[in-house]
Amino acid sequence: MAAADTVDLIPVLDDNYVFVWHGGSGSKAVVVDPAVAEPVIAWLEQRQLELVAILQTHHHSDHIGGTPGLLARWPGAEVFAAGADRARIPIQTRSVAGGERFTLLGRPVQVLDVPGHTRAHIAYYLPAVPGTAARGELFCGDTLFVGGCGRLFEGSPAQMQQSLQSLAALPADTRVWCAHEYTEGNFAWAAAERPHDPALGERLEEVRKLRAAGRFTVPSSIGAELATNLFLRAADAAELGALRESKNNWRG
């Protein structure tokens, strides 16, 4: 079953992605961070998939807004979310915390604590399955972006750096499914911030070609982010904080 696992993305709103993980020829699906319900319901029904679980990374409305609608259509679906954020994600039916493991669609899932963007932000990591085509998958919400990281709404630079370093320690070929299409702006900023770094300029050109062709830049990989994401490359929390402030104020 694991060899046939598939992750698809559904673009919604201005720049959000909703992810659907399903078992290839199987009939069951898991949805990650549904901002809205209607296009997700239509996507699942068109493929005759049954929603069995929703994974929430954090409480922002553009990540949980579609969950009530999905539950109205599939009332038996479990909702996984941070137990520490029960007050802000009261629809959760399975409260989890960093370090916990569970199984969905026949695959193990690890919960990672990654605070910084919000105080109770979590990520979900599916390790690769040896002997199959199933590679590692990371659903990281708004902690790690392609070429960037989330704004520090409730956390500190030290928290964000620790969170990013925990993600950086995952296998290099792990696919990174981040929840927004911010990539072109992230690399335009990075190339301006480090104009003498050829890798950043090259990545920016690749991204611009993809977007001009109407293609997505998600997923990335941990290896690609280690090579070109300034936030993952930050030496310490102070550097990360300075980079985040620069990106906040950038108007390129």
QUIZI-V592049 format. One record per residue. N is the residue number from 1. RES is the residue in three letters. PHI is phi as a letter, one per 20 degrees, with the letter a starting at -180 (NA if undefined). OMEGA is omega in whole degrees, -180 to 180 (none if undefined). D_FIRST is the distance of its C-alpha to the first C-alpha in Angstrom with 2 decimals. Layout:
BEGIN
((N,RES,PHI,OMEGA,D_FIRST) (N,RES,PHI,OMEGA,D_FIRST))
END
This chain:
BEGIN
((1,MET,NA,-175,0.00) (2,ALA,f,-177,3.80) (3,ALA,f,-177,5.48) (4,ALA,e,-180,5.57) (5,ASP,g,-179,6.72) (6,THR,c,170,10.36) (7,VAL,d,176,13.58) (8,ASP,d,177,16.59) (9,LEU,d,178,20.10) (10,ILE,d,178,22.81) (11,PRO,f,180,26.36) (12,VAL,c,-179,28.72) (13,LEU,l,-177,32.28) (14,ASP,e,-173,34.06) (15,ASP,b,180,31.56) (16,ASN,e,169,28.68) (17,TYR,c,169,24.98) (18,VAL,d,-178,22.56) (19,PHE,d,176,18.91) (20,VAL,c,176,16.03) (21,TRP,d,-179,12.53) (22,HIS,b,-171,10.04) (23,GLY,e,177,6.52) (24,GLY,m,-179,7.89) (25,SER,e,179,8.70) (26,GLY,f,-174,8.19) (27,SER,d,-175,11.56) (28,LYS,d,-176,11.60) (29,ALA,b,174,12.83) (30,VAL,c,179,14.57) (31,VAL,d,-180,17.86) (32,VAL,d,173,19.77) (33,ASP,l,180,23.59) (34,PRO,f,179,24.51) (35,ALA,f,-180,28.10) (36,VAL,c,-174,28.69) (37,ALA,e,-166,27.11) (38,GLU,g,-179,28.19) (39,PRO,f,178,26.35) (40,VAL,f,177,23.08) (41,ILE,g,-179,23.58) (42,ALA,f,-179,24.46) (43,TRP,f,-178,21.43) (44,LEU,f,-178,19.01) (45,GLU,f,179,21.15) (46,GLN,f,-178,21.42) (47,ARG,d,178,17.68) (48,GLN,l,179,17.66) (49,LEU,d,177,15.40) (50,GLU,e,177,16.23) (51,LEU,f,-180,17.04) (52,VAL,d,-179,16.08) (53,ALA,b,174,17.33) (54,ILE,c,177,19.71) (55,LEU,d,179,20.14) (56,GLN,d,178,23.81) (57,THR,e,178,25.14) (58,HIS,a,-164,28.81) (59,HIS,e,-174,31.35) (60,HIS,f,-171,32.72) (61,SER,f,179,32.98) (62,ASP,e,174,31.21) (63,HIS,c,-178,28.03) (64,ILE,d,-172,28.38) (65,GLY,f,-179,30.57) (66,GLY,e,-175,27.98) (67,THR,f,179,26.47) (68,PRO,g,179,29.10) (69,GLY,f,177,28.60) (70,LEU,f,179,24.83) (71,LEU,f,176,25.54) (72,ALA,f,179,28.17) (73,ARG,e,180,25.67) (74,TRP,c,-172,22.85) (75,PRO,f,-180,24.97) (76,GLY,e,-177,22.33) (77,ALA,f,175,20.36) (78,GLU,e,177,20.74) (79,VAL,d,178,22.56) (80,PHE,e,179,22.07) (81,ALA,b,-179,25.18) (82,ALA,f,176,27.66) (83,GLY,g,179,29.76) (84,ALA,f,-179,32.64) (85,ASP,d,-178,32.57) (86,ARG,g,-179,32.60) (87,ALA,f,-177,35.98) (88,ARG,d,173,34.71) (89,ILE,c,-176,31.26) (90,PRO,f,-180,32.34) (91,ILE,f,-178,29.49) (92,GLN,f,176,27.07) (93,THR,d,178,25.76) (94,ARG,c,-178,23.94) (95,SER,e,-176,26.29) (96,VAL,c,178,24.99) (97,ALA,b,180,26.70) (98,GLY,g,-179,26.18) (99,GLY,n,179,24.80) (100,GLU,f,177,22.68) (101,ARG,c,175,19.02) (102,PHE,b,-178,16.63) (103,THR,c,174,12.99) (104,LEU,c,180,11.40) (105,LEU,l,177,8.11) (106,GLY,m,-179,7.16) (107,ARG,d,176,8.74) (108,PRO,f,177,12.45) (109,VAL,c,177,14.96) (110,GLN,d,177,18.51) (111,VAL,e,180,21.53) (112,LEU,d,173,24.26) (113,ASP,f,-180,27.85) (114,VAL,c,-180,29.16) (115,PRO,f,179,32.50) (116,GLY,q,175,34.97) (117,HIS,f,169,34.32) (118,THR,c,-173,34.50) (119,ARG,f,-176,35.28) (120,ALA,c,-178,32.07) (121,HIS,f,175,29.53) (122,ILE,c,175,26.09) (123,ALA,c,180,23.03) (124,TYR,c,-178,19.33) (125,TYR,d,175,17.64) (126,LEU,d,179,14.00) (127,PRO,f,174,14.48) (128,ALA,f,180,12.91) (129,VAL,d,-177,10.48) (130,PRO,g,177,12.74) (131,GLY,n,178,12.05) (132,THR,c,177,9.29) (133,ALA,e,-176,10.18) (134,ALA,f,180,9.21) (135,ARG,e,179,12.86) (136,GLY,f,179,14.79) (137,GLU,c,178,15.47) (138,LEU,c,173,18.73) (139,PHE,d,-168,19.92) (140,CYS,d,176,23.59) (141,GLY,l,-179,25.53) (142,ASP,d,176,29.10) (143,THR,e,180,29.45) (144,LEU,d,173,28.54) (145,PHE,d,174,29.09) (146,VAL,f,-178,28.99) (147,GLY,n,-177,32.41) (148,GLY,b,173,33.35) (149,CYS,b,-178,32.92) (150,GLY,f,174,33.66) (151,ARG,f,-177,37.22) (152,LEU,e,-178,38.49) (153,PHE,f,-176,39.22) (154,GLU,c,-176,39.14) (155,GLY,c,-178,38.59) (156,SER,d,174,40.51) (157,PRO,g,180,40.09) (158,ALA,f,178,39.57) (159,GLN,f,-179,36.67) (160,MET,f,180,35.05) (161,GLN,f,178,35.58) (162,GLN,f,179,34.03) (163,SER,f,-179,30.99) (164,LEU,f,179,30.64) (165,GLN,f,176,31.14) (166,SER,f,177,28.35) (167,LEU,f,180,26.00) (168,ALA,f,-180,27.68) (169,ALA,f,178,26.76) (170,LEU,f,179,23.01) (171,PRO,g,-173,21.77) (172,ALA,f,-178,23.42) (173,ASP,e,176,20.41) (174,THR,f,178,18.89) (175,ARG,f,-176,18.79) (176,VAL,d,179,21.34) (177,TRP,d,179,20.94) (178,CYS,e,-162,24.48) (179,ALA,e,179,25.73) (180,HIS,b,174,28.77) (181,GLU,e,179,29.94) (182,TYR,d,-163,32.81) (183,THR,f,-177,32.29) (184,GLU,f,177,35.33) (185,GLY,f,180,37.70) (186,ASN,f,-177,36.27) (187,PHE,f,173,36.89) (188,ALA,f,176,40.22) (189,TRP,f,-176,41.31) (190,ALA,f,180,40.01) (191,ALA,f,176,41.77) (192,ALA,f,180,44.94) (193,GLU,f,-179,44.63) (194,ARG,c,-173,44.22) (195,PRO,f,-178,45.93) (196,HIS,e,177,46.25) (197,ASP,e,-175,42.55) (198,PRO,f,-178,41.46) (199,ALA,f,-179,37.71) (200,LEU,f,178,38.05) (201,GLY,f,179,40.02) (202,GLU,f,-180,37.58) (203,ARG,f,178,34.61) (204,LEU,f,180,36.72) (205,GLU,f,177,37.45) (206,GLU,f,-178,33.81) (207,VAL,f,180,33.00) (208,ARG,f,178,35.99) (209,LYS,f,178,34.95) (210,LEU,f,-177,31.46) (211,ARG,f,178,33.03) (212,ALA,f,178,35.77) (213,ALA,e,179,33.22) (214,GLY,m,-177,31.59) (215,ARG,d,180,28.40) (216,PHE,e,174,26.64) (217,THR,d,177,27.04) (218,VAL,d,9,23.94) (219,PRO,e,167,21.73) (220,SER,d,174,23.79) (221,SER,b,178,22.94) (222,ILE,g,180,24.53) (223,GLY,f,179,26.30) (224,ALA,f,179,27.81) (225,GLU,f,176,28.98) (226,LEU,f,-178,30.55) (227,ALA,f,-169,32.48) (228,THR,c,-180,33.75) (229,ASN,e,-176,33.46) (230,LEU,f,-179,36.90) (231,PHE,f,176,35.75) (232,LEU,f,-179,33.36) (233,ARG,e,-178,36.24) (234,ALA,g,-176,38.82) (235,ALA,f,-178,40.67) (236,ASP,b,-177,41.27) (237,ALA,f,-179,41.31) (238,ALA,f,178,44.65) (239,GLU,f,179,43.43) (240,LEU,f,179,40.36) (241,GLY,f,179,42.67) (242,ALA,f,178,44.99) (243,LEU,f,-179,42.25) (244,ARG,f,178,40.95) (245,GLU,f,177,44.54) (246,SER,f,-180,45.04) (247,LYS,f,178,41.97) (248,ASN,g,-174,43.11) (249,ASN,e,-175,46.48) (250,TRP,f,-180,45.42) (251,ARG,c,-176,46.52) (252,GLY,f,none,45.77))
END
